[in-house]
Amino acid sequence: MTVDDKALETAVRAAVARACDVDPGRVHRATHLDELGMDSLAAAEVITDVEIGLAVELPVDVLRTLTEAQTVGDVLDRLRNGLAVPG
């Protein structure tokens, strides 16, 4: 299934806000994940939310790459690579 970049970004920002229990207005590409309180459990929640919300399945190794992400933009890039979404 193909997911467009805008839909992925919207889903990621909403999932990060939900997983970190912050206002969605605080979640931008340049926002550092430490500022939001993102941990490995929240990263797993983000993956699950994105998979359900977009009806996609991400590769298992995406969780490992998400734990290395520093910003919301990094999360978006890693999920984009996992889905091979055109940028």
C-alpha positions as a Markdown table, in Angstrom:
| # | Residue | x | y | z |
|---|---|---|---|---|
| 1 | Met | 0.0 | 0.0 | 0.0 |
| 2 | Thr | 1.2 | 3.5 | -0.8 |
| 3 | Val | 1.0 | 6.3 | 1.7 |
| 4 | Asp | 1.5 | 9.9 | 0.7 |
| 5 | Asp | 4.0 | 12.0 | 2.7 |
| 6 | Lys | 1.5 | 14.4 | 4.1 |
| 7 | Ala | -0.7 | 11.6 | 5.5 |
| 8 | Leu | 2.4 | 10.0 | 7.1 |
| 9 | Glu | 3.5 | 13.3 | 8.6 |
| 10 | Thr | 0.0 | 14.0 | 10.0 |
| 11 | Ala | -0.2 | 10.5 | 11.4 |
| 12 | Val | 3.3 | 10.6 | 13.0 |
| 13 | Arg | 2.7 | 14.0 | 14.6 |
| 14 | Ala | -0.6 | 12.9 | 16.1 |
| 15 | Ala | 0.9 | 9.5 | 17.3 |
| 16 | Val | 3.9 | 11.3 | 18.9 |
| 17 | Ala | 1.5 | 13.7 | 20.7 |
| 18 | Arg | -0.7 | 10.9 | 21.9 |
| 19 | Ala | 2.2 | 8.7 | 23.0 |
| 20 | Cys | 3.9 | 11.5 | 24.9 |
| 21 | Asp | 0.7 | 13.0 | 26.2 |
| 22 | Val | 1.4 | 16.5 | 24.9 |
| 23 | Asp | -0.6 | 19.0 | 23.0 |
| 24 | Pro | -0.3 | 18.3 | 19.2 |
| 25 | Gly | 0.6 | 21.9 | 18.7 |
| 26 | Arg | 3.9 | 21.2 | 20.4 |
| 27 | Val | 4.9 | 18.5 | 17.9 |
| 28 | His | 6.8 | 19.7 | 14.9 |
| 29 | Arg | 9.5 | 18.2 | 12.7 |
| 30 | Ala | 12.3 | 20.0 | 14.7 |
| 31 | Thr | 10.9 | 19.2 | 18.1 |
| 32 | His | 13.4 | 17.1 | 20.2 |
| 33 | Leu | 12.0 | 13.9 | 21.5 |
| 34 | Asp | 13.6 | 14.4 | 25.0 |
| 35 | Glu | 11.5 | 17.6 | 25.3 |
| 36 | Leu | 8.4 | 15.5 | 24.8 |
| 37 | Gly | 9.4 | 12.6 | 27.1 |
| 38 | Met | 9.6 | 10.0 | 24.3 |
| 39 | Asp | 11.0 | 6.7 | 25.4 |
| 40 | Ser | 11.1 | 3.2 | 23.9 |
| 41 | Leu | 7.5 | 2.4 | 25.1 |
| 42 | Ala | 6.3 | 5.6 | 23.5 |
| 43 | Ala | 8.1 | 4.7 | 20.3 |
| 44 | Ala | 6.3 | 1.4 | 20.2 |
| 45 | Glu | 3.0 | 3.2 | 20.7 |
| 46 | Val | 3.9 | 5.6 | 17.8 |
| 47 | Ile | 4.5 | 2.6 | 15.5 |
| 48 | Thr | 1.3 | 0.9 | 16.5 |
| 49 | Asp | -0.8 | 4.1 | 16.0 |
| 50 | Val | 0.7 | 4.8 | 12.6 |
| 51 | Glu | 0.2 | 1.2 | 11.5 |
| 52 | Ile | -3.5 | 1.2 | 12.6 |
| 53 | Gly | -4.2 | 4.8 | 11.4 |
| 54 | Leu | -2.8 | 4.2 | 8.0 |
| 55 | Ala | -3.6 | 0.5 | 7.6 |
| 56 | Val | 0.1 | -0.4 | 7.0 |
| 57 | Glu | 2.6 | -2.8 | 8.4 |
| 58 | Leu | 6.1 | -1.5 | 9.2 |
| 59 | Pro | 9.1 | -3.7 | 9.3 |
| 60 | Val | 10.1 | -5.1 | 12.7 |
| 61 | Asp | 13.5 | -3.3 | 12.7 |
| 62 | Val | 11.8 | 0.1 | 12.6 |
| 63 | Leu | 11.4 | 0.2 | 16.4 |
| 64 | Arg | 15.2 | -0.1 | 16.7 |
| 65 | Thr | 15.7 | 2.8 | 14.4 |
| 66 | Leu | 13.1 | 4.9 | 16.2 |
| 67 | Thr | 14.9 | 4.6 | 19.5 |
| 68 | Glu | 17.9 | 6.2 | 17.8 |
| 69 | Ala | 15.8 | 9.2 | 16.6 |
| 70 | Gln | 16.4 | 12.6 | 18.1 |
| 71 | Thr | 13.6 | 14.7 | 16.6 |
| 72 | Val | 10.1 | 14.2 | 15.3 |
| 73 | Gly | 11.6 | 14.7 | 11.8 |
| 74 | Asp | 13.9 | 11.8 | 12.4 |
| 75 | Val | 10.9 | 9.7 | 13.4 |
| 76 | Leu | 9.2 | 10.7 | 10.2 |
| 77 | Asp | 12.2 | 9.9 | 8.1 |
| 78 | Arg | 12.7 | 6.5 | 9.6 |
| 79 | Leu | 9.0 | 5.5 | 9.2 |
| 80 | Arg | 9.1 | 6.9 | 5.6 |
| 81 | Asn | 12.1 | 4.7 | 4.9 |
| 82 | Gly | 10.3 | 1.7 | 6.4 |
| 83 | Leu | 7.3 | 2.3 | 4.1 |
| 84 | Ala | 9.3 | 3.5 | 1.1 |
| 85 | Val | 7.0 | 6.6 | 0.9 |
| 86 | Pro | 7.9 | 9.0 | -1.9 |
| 87 | Gly | 9.1 | 12.3 | -0.2 |
